[in-house]
Each structure stands twice: as C-alpha cells, then as structure tokens.
C-alpha cells in the first residue's frame, strides 16, 4: 500500500476514532437512561426489557465455558472419556461454526455491497472467501466479521412480528446469538488477521470500534417499547448527528 493511501487511511482513521468517542458517549447516555430513568419509569422496569436476553447470553457463556473445560479434561474413566468425546465433538463444531460465521459475514456484506462472490470455504481453523469489487466496499467486507452480529440482527428484524406470549423464548435465543457473536469477536480481533493488517492498524481498529459501538447502541435501543431495530438505527443516527 502506498504512503499516500496510508496517509488517507490515517486521516479517516482519526475521524473514525473521534466518531467512536461520540458513540461511546452515546452508549453511556443510553445506559444512563435505562438505569436512571425519568419518573414514572423505574430502573427495574427498564431492566426487565433485557432480562431474557441476559439469560440467553449467560446460558451460552456458561455452556461454552463448560464445553471448553471438559473438552480438555484428562478424566481417564470410561464415563469421563465418553463425555469428553461428546463435548469435544460439540466444541470442535462450535469452532467450525465460528469460522463459518466469519466467512458468512464477509459474504453477506459482499452481496449487500453488490460485489461478485466467487469462492466460499470454511474449515475448523480457517476459511477463505473471494470477492471482486471496489476498494472502498472492500473495507466494509474485510472488517465486518469483527463488528457485525448478523444472526442477532436477523432475529431483531423479525422481533416486531413475534407474538408477545412467546417473546421471552425468542429473547433467550437472541441473547445466545449476541453472546456467540461477542465471544468470537473477542477471539478473532487480532493483529495477525489479514483482514485487519492489510490496512493501518489505527484505521482498522477505529473502524471496528465505531461500527461495534453503533451496533451496540442500536441493539440496546431496539428493545424500547416504541422502537424496533429499524427505528433504532435512525434514532442512533439522529442522536449522533442532530437533524
């Protein structure tokens, strides 16, 4: 990459970093509105909006931790070996699913950016995807798997049409997807990733932080009684850039 191209990306990286700071303040403001609401709303009443999603997220984190722990167990008893075999199978498939999700996110964003998709592979440890298109859209394609929770967004888009009686079950599933995404975001977002190191690190991480904070804010707001994920996007944009 040429020095002039790097220089431009550092400039945009700085702008994205400043935008990330604004979004972090917006996150603080949203959380504050939930915890310290204006009467007659109460904190516990607001937190009830997220309770089943939190249950789903916590359940996934505990089960994933137990699967990882038991997959590495050295129990030599027959029952211990049987359990380890089953858990190892689950954990390996979970690792494959994380790689698959990473590549799927590349593919989905590629299609949204009207790029041509020519190859898609996902293995247990690594995957590959080949697309063709402009360099600017390529930035979004490359960095999307580190900040875009596609499964959670898919569920949030359908959430407004779910019957109220079954919404708590749906929110548990939504919490599972959110925990899944943020666990693999934390594992995948590393300097060795070619998606990240093909650009200046400052630019890549500024982009990821900005997009991730915007997504977090949108997801938090989408649970409000008068909002859904579509109006939450608009709300967050308006609060960020008053119109």
C-alpha positions as CSV (number, residue, x, y, z in Angstrom):
1,X,0.0,0.0,0.0
2,X,1.4,3.4,-1.0
3,X,2.3,6.1,1.5
4,X,-0.3,8.4,0.2
5,X,-3.0,5.7,0.6
6,X,-1.8,5.0,4.1
7,X,-1.9,8.7,4.9
8,X,-5.5,9.0,3.7
9,X,-6.5,6.0,5.8
10,X,-4.8,7.6,8.9
11,X,-6.9,10.7,8.3
12,X,-10.1,8.7,8.0
13,X,-8.9,6.6,11.0
14,X,-8.7,9.7,13.1
15,X,-12.2,10.8,12.0
16,X,-13.5,7.3,12.9
17,X,-11.7,7.4,16.2
18,X,-13.4,10.7,17.1
19,X,-16.7,9.2,15.9
20,X,-16.1,6.2,18.2
21,X,-15.7,8.6,21.1
22,X,-19.0,10.2,20.3
23,X,-20.6,6.8,20.1
24,X,-19.1,5.8,23.4
25,X,-20.7,8.8,25.0
26,X,-24.0,7.9,23.3
27,X,-23.6,4.4,24.8
28,X,-23.1,6.0,28.3
29,X,-26.2,8.2,27.7
30,X,-28.4,5.2,26.7
31,X,-27.2,3.1,29.7
32,X,-27.8,6.0,32.0
33,X,-31.3,6.5,30.6
34,X,-32.0,2.8,31.4
35,X,-30.5,2.8,34.9
36,X,-31.6,6.3,35.9
37,X,-34.9,6.8,34.1
38,X,-37.2,9.8,34.4
39,X,-40.4,9.1,36.5
40,X,-42.8,7.2,36.3
41,X,-40.4,4.7,34.7
42,X,-38.1,2.7,37.1
43,X,-34.7,1.1,36.7
44,X,-36.1,-2.4,37.4
45,X,-38.9,-1.8,34.9
46,X,-36.4,-0.9,32.2
47,X,-34.1,-3.8,33.0
48,X,-37.0,-6.2,32.5
49,X,-36.8,-5.4,28.8
50,X,-33.4,-7.1,28.7
51,X,-33.8,-9.9,31.3
52,X,-34.5,-12.8,29.0
53,X,-31.8,-11.7,26.6
54,X,-29.4,-11.7,29.5
55,X,-30.5,-15.2,30.5
56,X,-29.7,-16.4,27.0
57,X,-26.4,-14.7,26.9
58,X,-25.3,-16.0,30.3
59,X,-26.5,-19.6,29.4
60,X,-24.4,-19.6,26.3
61,X,-21.3,-18.3,28.1
62,X,-21.6,-20.9,30.8
63,X,-22.2,-23.8,28.4
64,X,-19.3,-22.7,26.2
65,X,-17.0,-22.5,29.2
66,X,-18.1,-25.9,30.4
67,X,-17.6,-27.4,26.9
68,X,-14.1,-25.9,26.5
69,X,-13.2,-27.1,30.0
70,X,-14.5,-30.6,29.5
71,X,-13.0,-30.9,26.1
72,X,-9.6,-30.5,27.7
73,X,-10.4,-32.8,30.7
74,X,-8.0,-35.7,31.5
75,X,-10.5,-37.9,33.1
76,X,-9.5,-41.5,32.2
77,X,-12.6,-43.3,33.3
78,X,-15.0,-44.7,30.7
79,X,-17.7,-42.2,31.5
80,X,-15.2,-39.4,31.5
81,X,-13.8,-40.4,28.1
82,X,-17.4,-40.7,26.7
83,X,-18.3,-37.3,28.0
84,X,-15.1,-35.8,26.7
85,X,-15.7,-37.3,23.3
86,X,-19.2,-35.8,23.0
87,X,-18.1,-32.5,24.3
88,X,-15.0,-32.4,22.1
89,X,-17.3,-33.0,19.1
90,X,-19.6,-30.1,20.2
91,X,-16.7,-27.8,20.8
92,X,-15.0,-28.5,17.5
93,X,-18.2,-28.0,15.7
94,X,-18.7,-24.7,17.6
95,X,-15.2,-23.6,16.4
96,X,-16.1,-24.5,12.9
97,X,-19.4,-22.6,13.2
98,X,-17.4,-19.5,14.3
99,X,-15.2,-19.8,11.2
100,X,-18.3,-20.3,9.1
101,X,-20.0,-17.2,10.6
102,X,-16.9,-15.2,9.9
103,X,-16.9,-16.1,6.3
104,X,-20.6,-15.8,6.0
105,X,-20.4,-12.2,7.3
106,X,-17.9,-11.5,4.6
107,X,-20.3,-13.0,2.0
108,X,-23.4,-11.2,3.2
109,X,-21.7,-7.8,3.3
110,X,-20.2,-8.5,-0.2
111,X,-23.7,-9.1,-1.6
112,X,-25.0,-6.0,0.1
113,X,-22.2,-4.1,-1.5
114,X,-23.1,-5.6,-4.9
115,X,-19.7,-7.4,-5.1
116,X,-19.3,-10.6,-7.0
117,X,-18.8,-13.7,-4.8
118,X,-16.7,-16.4,-6.4
119,X,-15.5,-18.7,-3.6
120,X,-16.6,-19.6,-0.1
121,X,-14.8,-22.1,2.2
122,X,-15.0,-22.6,6.0
123,X,-12.9,-25.2,7.9
124,X,-12.4,-25.8,11.6
125,X,-9.5,-23.5,11.9
126,X,-9.6,-21.2,8.8
127,X,-11.7,-20.2,5.9
128,X,-11.5,-18.2,2.7
129,X,-13.8,-16.1,0.5
130,X,-13.0,-14.5,-2.8
131,X,-14.9,-11.4,-4.0
132,X,-14.4,-8.7,-6.6
133,X,-15.3,-5.1,-6.4
134,X,-14.2,-1.6,-5.4
135,X,-11.6,-1.0,-2.7
136,X,-13.9,1.2,-0.6
137,X,-16.6,-1.5,-0.4
138,X,-13.8,-4.0,0.3
139,X,-13.1,-2.2,3.6
140,X,-16.6,-2.9,4.8
141,X,-16.4,-6.5,3.6
142,X,-13.0,-7.1,5.2
143,X,-13.8,-5.7,8.7
144,X,-17.5,-6.6,9.0
145,X,-16.8,-10.0,10.8
146,X,-15.3,-8.2,13.7
147,X,-18.2,-5.9,14.5
148,X,-21.4,-7.1,12.7
149,X,-23.6,-9.6,14.7
150,X,-25.5,-10.9,11.7
151,X,-27.5,-13.6,13.5
152,X,-28.6,-11.1,16.1
153,X,-29.6,-8.5,13.5
154,X,-31.6,-11.2,11.6
155,X,-33.6,-12.0,14.8
156,X,-34.1,-8.4,15.7
157,X,-35.6,-7.7,12.3
158,X,-38.2,-10.4,12.9
159,X,-38.8,-9.5,16.6
160,X,-41.6,-7.0,16.0
161,X,-43.8,-9.7,14.5
162,X,-43.3,-12.3,17.3
163,X,-46.3,-12.8,19.5
164,X,-45.9,-11.3,22.9
165,X,-46.6,-14.6,24.7
166,X,-43.6,-16.2,23.1
167,X,-41.3,-13.2,23.1
168,X,-39.4,-14.3,26.2
169,X,-38.3,-17.5,24.4
170,X,-37.3,-15.5,21.4
171,X,-35.3,-13.1,23.5
172,X,-33.4,-16.0,25.1
173,X,-32.4,-17.1,21.6
174,X,-31.4,-13.6,20.8
175,X,-29.2,-13.5,23.9
176,X,-27.5,-16.7,22.8
177,X,-26.6,-15.1,19.4
178,X,-25.4,-11.9,21.0
179,X,-23.1,-13.8,23.3
180,X,-21.9,-16.0,20.5
181,X,-21.0,-13.0,18.3
182,X,-19.2,-11.1,21.0
183,X,-17.2,-14.1,22.2
184,X,-15.9,-14.7,18.7
185,X,-15.4,-11.0,18.1
186,X,-13.0,-11.0,21.1
187,X,-11.2,-14.1,19.8
188,X,-10.9,-13.1,16.2
189,X,-10.0,-9.4,16.5
190,X,-6.2,-9.8,16.5
191,X,-3.3,-8.2,14.6
192,X,-2.5,-11.4,12.7
193,X,-5.8,-11.3,10.9
194,X,-5.1,-10.3,7.2
195,X,-8.5,-8.6,7.2
196,X,-7.1,-6.2,9.8
197,X,-3.4,-5.9,9.0
198,X,-4.0,-5.2,5.3
199,X,-4.8,-1.6,6.4
200,X,-3.0,0.5,9.0
201,X,-3.9,-0.9,12.5
202,X,-5.2,2.5,13.6
203,X,-7.6,2.7,10.8
204,X,-8.8,-0.9,11.2
205,X,-9.4,-0.7,14.9
206,X,-11.0,2.7,14.7
207,X,-13.4,1.3,12.1
208,X,-14.2,-1.7,14.2
209,X,-14.7,0.3,17.4
210,X,-17.0,2.8,15.6
211,X,-19.2,0.1,13.9
212,X,-19.3,-2.1,17.1
213,X,-20.4,0.8,19.3
214,X,-23.1,1.8,16.8
215,X,-24.4,-1.7,16.7
216,X,-24.4,-2.0,20.5
217,X,-26.3,1.3,20.8
218,X,-28.8,0.2,18.1
219,X,-29.4,-3.2,19.8
220,X,-30.0,-1.6,23.2
221,X,-32.5,1.0,21.8
222,X,-34.3,-1.7,19.7
223,X,-35.7,-3.2,23.0
224,X,-37.5,0.1,23.9
225,X,-41.3,-0.2,23.7
226,X,-41.6,2.4,21.0
227,X,-38.7,1.1,18.9
228,X,-37.5,-1.7,16.7
229,X,-34.1,-2.3,15.1
230,X,-35.0,-0.2,12.1
231,X,-36.2,2.8,14.1
232,X,-33.3,2.2,16.5
233,X,-30.8,2.8,13.6
234,X,-32.5,6.1,12.8
235,X,-32.6,7.1,16.5
236,X,-28.9,6.5,17.0
237,X,-28.0,8.4,13.8
238,X,-30.2,11.3,14.8
239,X,-28.7,11.4,18.3
240,X,-25.2,11.3,16.8
241,X,-25.8,13.9,14.1
242,X,-28.7,16.1,15.3
243,X,-31.0,17.0,12.4
